Amino acid sequence: MRKSLLALLLLAAGGLAQAEVQLKAGHPENYTVVKGDTLWDISGRFLSQPWKWPELWHVNPQIQNPHLIYPGDTLSLTYVDGQPRLVLNRGESRGTLKLSPQVRSTPMAEAIPTIPLEVINAFLFNNRIVNSDADFTGAPYVLAGGGESVVMGAGQKVYARGVFADQQPAYGIFRQGKSYKDPITNEFLGINANVIGNAEVLSSEGDVTTLGLTRTNEEVRLGDRFFPTEERAVNSTFMPREPASQVNGLIIDVPRGVNQIGLMDVVTINKGQRDGLAEGSVLAIMKTGETVRDRVTGQQVKVPDERGGLLMVFRTFDKISYGLVLTASRDLALMDKVTNP
């Protein structure tokens, strides 16, 4: 009896392990990567749940940068202990550590991105979230332009007031955008600061600092703020995966300024690093159910939420994140819920 029970438990455990990775019907056995592919596209070729990619991916220690995939690489489906695994074989131009005595480094920029970079580039480089109103209003600001100008551009000088850090010559110029509060708790989540340009400190006299504008996206105005240039690596090759913990959040903004949300739209959600989100986290979007009138009883009744799509988080801050809508089966909107897929 005990042996039979143990066998059933082992069989059930094996079934659960097998269910973790569900291959997509009609999946290829081999696939050669082409320019224009994204990791999300490739994952969707093999998996019915593309966010399960880490469980399918097999790291080959003989290959240089085994987490990076390049056009010309071949992905082959194999099985390890009965579980499907995807093995990477480098294209001829890349070589492997085992076969090539001279290992050539390949720029990360050539690797295929996880999601289309042309859609998210502006959100990787052109803004940041400032955690508090005090942090923003306490930053140095543009006092005046050279020659009493009120709008300035690259190549001109500006004068600023405020405290500039020692040994920090390079600064970004930012303009205040939207302020975010949690719609449920009313907690302040941050200020969206839009990049206007860059500047370098030239000299200081008293509490006035002179800076030269090295690059501008648009005209610099009086009152724009200075923040130290961020030293951060922009990661475009993160893996799709489930969040590390349970997430229950909301879409609180669409930066491009529309209410209806569709495929390849960038959205802001009210969850961030403190909630266990990271670049690559995949979330289900739940379309908020409408409230309808019950004609029998006269009561107002909310119908259940329905799954409306998927998004992938591509940039995180402490309390909020940016995500890209990757699938949408219906029109989505502000205040739709996001949760684990």
Phi, psi and omega in degrees: 000313180297320180296320179296318179296317179298319179297319178295320179295317179295321179295318179296317178298319178296321178295321178295317179298320180295326183287345182298322181243111180253111179289145181285140177301133180079016181296151177282158173275329178222148177215130177262124185289137178240159179298135183103344175293152168239161179298324178297318178301312184294318179301321179290340176288328185259330190242142172284339175236090188301337180287355176274012183310315181302332180281339179270329188287132178246118181281121178266109184292348180277353184255135177293136182048061188295345179273351181262140181238134184239154172305136183099341176290151177245132177254127183238134179274130178222180181229133178237117184053039178082357182256138180291138177222147180253124184252138181262131171240120183295147172296162185302328183285345184267320183074171175230163180297329184285320188264337186251120179289338179246104182276122179262135178280139180246127180303139179300333182298337181279341179293150179293142179280167177288318179224164185300118183292329183296338180277328189250355185307316183299329182274347175275329189243331196258014175197171173209162177257124176264128193291331183219158177296325180295321178297323182285309183289343178274354181282151176302153184223160179288120180270315183197163174254161176299139181069026178062026177290147177255344171230139187227158179224180182304140180094347180264166176259150173227157177247139185227153172243150180127177184267119175257137183291143174294149178059027178230087185278337187255134181224149169267149178253127187232150175239138183295132174251223183286146169259139184246135171235148178292125183291345180263310185263346184069012177293139176288126185257335179148171178246132174280115180255120183269134180288128176257328180174198180227154181214159176237139178289129179256316182195166177224146175215110185067230179259016178250128181246136176262131179232149174258132180280115183267333179202140177222137173275330178206176184296136176279136184240161175300136179094347175298151189254154178249130172231145179305143177299131181284134173260090180218145177276132177273116184262118179246006186236031178290157183270138171297136180197164175286153175300154181290338180217173180293132181236131174226099185229191183222149168281117185251351180197152170239104188305333180280003167083033177238163179264325178274133186245137180223191181302135177068020172272143174270134180232157175253133179241157186271032176226147183216209184300322182294343180263007178092009179275148178214167176303128182103346179298130180255133181233144172278141176259123180256116179290122183297127181293143180285158173261124184239161178267125174285112185289344179278313184259343183082001182279156172270124185232133177271127177279157185298151172294150178232145179294128184241352180166189178227147171229157175240130175287130180238349173209132183240148170236185185299312188246346180222167180216159170257138177227154178249127179287118184257333172221146178211113181267354179201170177295134179250165185207167173306145179076003168295149185275153171234140182205176180300143185286000000 
